[in-house]
């Protein structure tokens, strides 16, 4: 089951969140984190990945996805393995 902290961290505010279910937002967050977390952003599809706001928010987003959304034993988004 998905932890409440995961839902809280990856579900956008109203009215944006109405476009998908909570489970869909979690799946999107996990998928995007594999491309947008870490040093190599070449596969990141975010159109503003070079912007200041993206750079300010991506670290906490990646940490939340890693800590609350990824299953145990998943590769760590910043290297290594989850414990």
N, C-alpha and C positions, 0 to 999 in steps of 0.2 A: 504494500500500500504506500501511497505517496504521503509524505509528511506535510502537515499544515504549513510549516516554515517554507517548504518548497513552493506551494501554491502562492503564499504571501509574497515571496521574492520574485516570482516570474509572471504573475498575472498583472497586466497593465490596468490603469485606472479606468473608470467609466468615462465615456461610453465605449472606448476602444475594446474593453474586455468582453463586450457583448457579442463580438464577432466570432468567438470560439468558446468551447467549453474549457473548464479548468484543466482537464486532462490534455486537451489539445494544446493549451499554452505551455504546459510542462513538456510535452513532446517537442514542440517548437523550440523551447529554450534549450533542451538537451541537444537537439540537432544543431542549432546555431552555435552552441558553445563549443562544439567540436571544430568549428571553423574560425570562430571569432575570439577564442580565449587562447592566450599564449603569445609568443613573439611573432609567429608567422601568420599574417592576416590575408595572405594572397587568396585564400578560398572563402573569406568572409564576404557575404553578399550585402552587408549593410551599406547603403549608399552614402552614409556620412561617417564611415569608419576613420576618416582622417580628421574629423572635426573634434574640437575641444570637448563638447558635451559627451560624445561617444567615449573619448578617452577617460573622462571623469567617471563615467557610469559603468564601463565594461569590467573594471576590476571587481567592484562589489557584486556585480551580476555573476561573473564567473565564479567567484568565491561561493555565492549562494547556491548556484547550480551544483557545484562540486560538493559542498557540504550537506545539502539538503535534498537534492534531486537524483543524484547518480547512485545506482545500486552498488552495494559493496563489491569489491573486486574489480571495479571499472578502472581503466587507466586514468591517472590523475591528469586533469586538463593542463597542468603546468609541469608535467613530468612525474615519473614514478607511478605507484599504484595506490588506490584508496585502501585504507585499512578497515 
